[in-house]
Amino acid sequence: MREIRRIVRSGELGRLRMLHNWQFGDWLYRPRLPEELDTRLGGGVTYRQGEHQVDILRIIAGGLVRSVKAMAGSWDPARPTEGAHVMFLDFEDGAVATAVFSGYGHFHSTELTYGLSEGGGISREPYGAARRALREAAGQDGEASLKNLRGYQETPGDVGSRQRGLPFYGLTVVTCDSGDIRQSPDGLFIYRDEAIEERPVSREPDGRDAIINEFYDAIVGAAPALHDGRWARANLEVCVAALRSSRERREISLQHQVAAPT
């Protein structure tokens, strides 16, 4: 994502026009604590996962979202929170973006990302495994126990701890005047007028290491944090506005957006 941002900012492909992040998986049927299934407490995919999508889109597009129009769906009474959303983001400079998320565990976006998942590994879970595991958990205590067992450790059939490719948070496609960009297993595909270029990107540090490094640099004064409190508030504002837009079925203007640091 940082390399895509660098290419867009450089003007190498002309002006940014539109960008998209689409993520399909089984988030809603992974073991969850009660607050994760209560929108009032920050639960549901729009608060829990929409933040990541908005962060990706704002980082690439410069940060300044003018307005949001969205639909969020809560379609399983047994899991009474948002399990899906579609957001349309209109940026101040005229670029537009979509963030599509479904956590209902049917189609998986790994089918579009070379089998690579958020951690960069290849998922070997059988189809429907999350729902089956949830049914086997005995009541809420069982689900909470299952949640604690997963944590950050490797579990049978999960993506595993050995990274096989770059992390894919769903499918991200970026369109500029003279080309499109998407991830490849080892970097980026850049679709130009006459040819496709594959540009390698270093796998180090990975996503969580990069977060810790950014935090450390901010603490010791080596570099300002890209994801500071103002940036986080702006991400959250988009998600709050998306839920409001879904309820009221109208476009919501934003007030707390900040530009991405140079």
Secondary structure, 3 states (H helix, E strand, C coil): CHHHHHHHHHCCCCCEEEEEEEEECCHHHCCCCHHHHCHHHCCCHHHHCHHHHHHHHHHHHCCCEEEEEEEEECCCCCCCCCCEEEEEEEECCCCEEEEEEECCCCCCHHHHCCCECCCCCECCCCCCHHHHHHHHCCHHHHHHHHHHHHCCCCCCCCCCCCCCCCCCCCEEEEEECCEEEEEECCEEEEECCCCEEEEECCCCCCHHHHHHHHHHHHHHCCCCCCCCHHHHHHHHHHHHHHHHHHHHCCCEECCCCCCCCC
